[in-house]
Structure formats: C-alpha cells, structure tokens
C-alpha cells in the first residue's frame, strides 16, 4: 500500500486499512505508524483536513481527507500515531442540504443528489430511476439523508467509490473471476444463517401528497415472502408522501432485503485481488464454496476491508451476503446452498 499526502509518497507503516462498503457512501481508512524523531514532520503532513490518496499497487482505492490525527506516547518509548479518515463523500454525508426552495418536482434521486452536491463530490448512477412527482427536504437534514430516503424506496444504494464520488446503484451486476473455496482461497471464514428478520408479508402504508378518498389517504403496498410458512407480518409507515406504486416497490424491496440478509458470511483471503487480478469490489458477485459453512452459491460483496501489516502481510476480509440484500437477484447454488435457491416470494 502507498499513501500520498502533501505531495509525498509514504510507504513505511505498521498497518494500513481501507474499508469499502456497499452500504456506505464514503470509504474509510486508518493508518498506524511508529513514532520517530521526525514525528513533527509526519504530524504536519497528516494533520486533520489533509487530502490523502491510498493506492494498492497502482490502483486508487481511497481518495479523501484526514478526520483524526491521534499521537500516543507510552512507556519504554512505545509511541505511535494513528491517522484515520474518510473519502471525499464525507462532505455530502455530514453537511446540511442547501436548496433555494427545498422542493423538487419530477426529479430522480440522482438528479436531486446532483442538485444538492455543492461540494464537488460527484453523484452518478447506472440505474433507471423512477421520477418523484414532488419531494421536499426536511429542515436541517443532510444532503445524504435527503437522497438516501428516496433511494431506500427504490431499492438502490449510495455507494462510495475509489475516487471519492458517490454512485447510486444495485449489487449483483458484475462478477469476480474465480471462486472462494474452503481450504484453497479461503484462509478463514464464518457464516450466519438467520431467518429472525424475515416476515410472511411486508405491508407499507402512507398517504399521497394530493387528492382525497381512500386512494390518497390510505395508500398501501404488500409483498409476500413465500418461503416463510408462519404468519409473521410487519407494517411499515412511509415517512414521506407516497403513492401506490412507490409503496408497492418499497414493500418488495424490504422483502427481498430481508431474504438476502438472512444469509451472511465473512471470509479472509490473501492479497487484494481476485483470480483475474481485479481489486475486490463491493457489490460484485463471487462464488463461495464451503461445506463447513453450509454455503455453495453466488454471494455479493457487502464490504471489502483491505489491510497490510508486518504479521499477516496483505489480506482482504470480505463481508458477503445473498445478492438480494443488495438489490440483486436470488442466488443459484449447489447442494450446500439449496435452501437459499428460491425467490424471496410472490406478491
């Protein structure tokens, strides 16, 4: 790993860690260094607010700013420095949404995000997003929260990119080369098969911004999960104006995410790249095959944590989920994953 700050390239560290998550609009980093006589120079180069770029080999993995600089002095000259921060999207996440009217008409979530991006972060999408007839910003809410509420309804995510920008997208569109197999690529791993968060039907209720009568005042959308044989309903009240189409879509999205989140795994692999030489990327599919973990199917990368230190060298910890959790389609697996092959359900 190479860190660039203040026009200089730094390579001597105790440990460097970068985390990229499909559910986070900003990537995070942490750098640990041993204190040395030139520590004052290091402090100046990495003071809070400093622009930092981190590269794995020649590939940019994080472009952001230092949030915290933490020097520590211990006994017996055991002193160290910890530097942590987030990608450029942190300004979009932390800052209040500023707009002349606070209201948008006939705009997509991406267009609203671009209008609120006064920070030069960059908001893009590779999805065909629905237009929202009328949308109002809540007083004082952040730019991120204003857009995230709409994205949640439409089943898409605001994902932090390596260059510090934000992409509105879904997971499961692309695939990594090779596979992660027990006893081969996988150094260690664990799985969680958990149905406690699933429901037999998801009911979304709300009100339309205009009109009168039941169609406007009693909007309802229902999505059923055919895999749940017991009666386990959940009712969700829309926290903003809605209509039947939006309520139905949110119900389906929640049902599918519940199904996807019922299967998770965390595995550690050596290095930062897949079998084809590509950096592990959140949202991409990879086939996981482990008899002990009882998983043999495509999984989506929810988060990738890249780290390098003297003890373990270069490793990547991958947090994996069934693709439905990230807006993808239900996975197809082998015998070990047969219980997870079916659709989340029928409406």
N, C-alpha and C positions, 0 to 999 in steps of 0.2 A: 504494500500500500504506500502511496505517495500523497503527502499533504502539501498543498500550495497555499501560502498566505503571505501577504506583504511583498509579493513579487519573488519570494524564495520558495524553493522546494525542500521539504523536510521529510526525512525517511527514518530517523533513529527514534523509535518509540518503544515503550514497554508493551503497549497494547493499543490497537486501533479497532473501533467497532462502528459499523454503519448499519442501520436498520431501515429497510424499505418495506412498508406495509400497504396492502391494497385498501385498507380501511383508514389510512391516514393521508391527509392532503400534504403533509410535509414529511420528508425523511429526517432521521435523527442521526447524530454522530457523537462519539465520545472518544477522546484521545487521552491516554495516560503516559506520562513521561517522567523519568527520574530527574530530580533537581540537580543542577550542576552549577559551577561558578558563573556561567553565562546566563543564569536563570533570569536576570533582569531583562536581557535581550529577548528571551523567549516570552516573557510576560508582555513586553511591548508588542511583539509580533502577533500575539494571540489574545490581546485584550478584548473584552466584551464588545461586540459590534463589528469585529473584524470579518471581512469576507474570506471564506475558506472553500477550497475545492479539494475533493478527495478522489483519487484515481486508483483503480485496481488494474494493475498492468498499465495499459494505455487507455482504459475505458473510464470515463467520468461516471462516478456512482452517486455523488452528492455535491451540490453547489449551494452554499448557504452562508450563515453568519454564526459567529460565536455568541451563545447566550450567556454562558457562565465560564469564568476562569477561577479555578479553586487551587491555590497553592497550600501545601500542608508541610509542616515541619514536625518530625518525630524524633524519638530518642535515637542515639547512636548514628546520627547523620542519615537516618532513614526519612528522607524528604522526597516528595513527589508533587506533580502538578496534574490536575485533571481539567481538560478542556471539553466542553460539550456545547452542542448547538443543534440547529435545525436548518433545513433547506429554505430557499428564498420565500417559499409559500407561507412562511410564518407570519408575514405582514398581513396577508389576506385572511389568515386564521384569527389573528389577535385583534385586528383593528375593526372599529365600527364601520358599518356600511353607510356610505355617504352618497346621497342622491337628491337631486333638486326637488322631486315630488314625492319620492318614497313609494311610487306606484308604477307598475309595468302593465301593459296591455298587449296581449297576443305575442308573447315572447317565450322562447325556450329557456330552460335553466342555463344553458351555455351562454345565450345572449345576455341574460341577466347577470351572470357571473362576469362576463366581459365588460358590461357597463359599470359594475361595481369595482373592477380591478383598477383602482387609481394608483396601484403600487408597482405596476410594470412586471408583475409576476408571470402573466400569461395563462389564460384559461382556454382550453380547446376541448373538442370532443370528436369521437369517431362513431357516435351513435346518432340515430334518427330520433330526436327527442320530440315529445309532444309539446305543442304550444299551450301556454296557460292564458286563458282569457283575461283574467285580472289577478294581479298579485301585489300584495302590499308588504313592505318591510316593517317588521316590528320595531318600535322605537328602541334605539340603543343596541340592537343585535349586531353581531359581527357580520362581515361580508360572507364569511364561510357559512355561518349558520343560516343566513338568508337563502343561500343557494342549496345547502345540504337538505333543507326541509323539502324542497321540490325534487331533488334527486332521490330522496328516500321514497317518495311517492311513485316515481317512475322506475325504481329498481336499478338505479345506476349509482356509481361511487365517484367521489372526488379523490383521485389518486395522485400522490406526489411523484414527480418524475425526476430523473437524474439531474436535469438542468435547472431544477428548482421550480419549474412550472407545474400546473395542475391539469390533469386530463380527466374529463367526465366519461366514464366507460363502464363496461361489464367485463367480468372474468371469463376464462374458458375459451377465448377466441383463438389462441395460439398455443403451440405445443413445444416443449423442450425435447431435444434429441435424447435418445437412450431411455433408461429407466432407473429407478432406485430400488435395488433388490437387497433383501436381508442377507447379510454375510458377504456382500460384494461391495456395492457403493455405500451402503448404509453403515456408518460407524456405530451409531446407537439410535434408539427411537422409542417412542411410546405412542399409544393410541387411546382415544376416548370415544366409546360407543355410547351415546347418551340421548335417550328419547324424552327426557323430562321436559324439554322446552317445546315439544310438538303438541298440536291441537287437532281435534277432529274437524273443526271448521273455524275459519277466521272471519269475523264479522266487522266490517269497517262502517262507521256511521258518522254523519256530518250534515252540513247544510250548504246549499248553493248560495252564491253571492247575490243572485237576483231571483225574482219570481215568488210565487206563493203556492200554497197547497202542499200535498204530500210529496210531490216530485222535487220540490225545492227545500222543504223544511225537514223532510225525513229521508235523506239520501242514505242508501245502504248498498254495500257490496259484500258478497260472500264468496269464499273459496274453501273447498273441502279437501281434506287430505285422506285419500282412500286407504292409506297404509295404517291409519290409526283406527282400530276396531272399537274402541271405547268412546263414550260420549265425553268429549273434552273441548268445549267451545271456548273461544276468547273473543271479547268485544273490544275494539279499538275505536276511540273517538278522534276524528280528524281535528287537528288543532288549527286548521285554517279552512277557508272556503273550499268547497269541493263540488263535484257532480257525480253522477252515477258511474261514468266511465273511469274517472280518477279513483273513486272508492273501490271499484272492482279491481283495478290494476294494483292498488296498494294491498288489497287482500291477497291477491295471487302472489305478489312479491313477498309478503310476510310469510305465507305458507311455504313457499319454496326456500326461503332463507332458513326457516325453522328446520325443514328437512335436511338442508345442506349442513347446517351447524350441528346436526346430530351425529356426524362422523368427523372427527378431527384426529390429526396425527402430527407429531413433531419428530423430525429426523435430522441427524447431523451427517454431513458429507465432507470429504476432504476437498479443499480448493474452493474456488469461486465460480466455476464454470460447469456447464453440462457436458455430455459426451461430444457435442459438436463445437465446443469452445465458446458458447454463448454464456454471458453472465446470467445467473439465476434471476428471474424477473417475476415480481408479484403479478398474479392474475393468469400466468401461463399454466398449462396443464403439464403434469408429469405422471407417468405410471408408477405406482407404488406397489411392490410385491413383497409381502411379509406374512408368512404363515403364522408366526407367533403373535403379531399384531392383529391378525384376522382381517387384513386388508389386501385386496388384489384388484385394483381398479385405477382409473384415472382420478387424480386428485388435483385441485387447484392450489397454487401457492398463495396463501393469505399474507405471509410475511417472509422476508429473507433477511437474516442477520449475518452480515459478513464480519469476521473478526480475524485478527492476526496478532499472535504473541509468540514469545520465545518457547513456551511449553508445547503448545498444540500446533504451531505453525499457522497455515491459512485454512480456515474451516468456514462452513456455512451452515447455520441452523435454519431449517425450513419448517415453517408452520403451514400445515396442509389441511384443506377442508374438502368435503364433497363440493364439486363445482357449482351446485345450486345455491350455495351460500353466497357466492359472488356474482350471481346473475346468470350463470352458465346453465347448461342442460344437465340432466341426470346422468351420472357416470355409468359406463358399461364395464363390468368387471368379470373376473374369473370365478372359480368356485368359492374362494375365500371371501369374495366380495358380493356374493349372490344376493345377500339380504338387502343390499343397497342399490340393486339394479333398477327397480321400478320407479315410475314417476312419483312425484310428491303427492299427486292426487288429481281428482277430477272435480270440476265445479258443480 
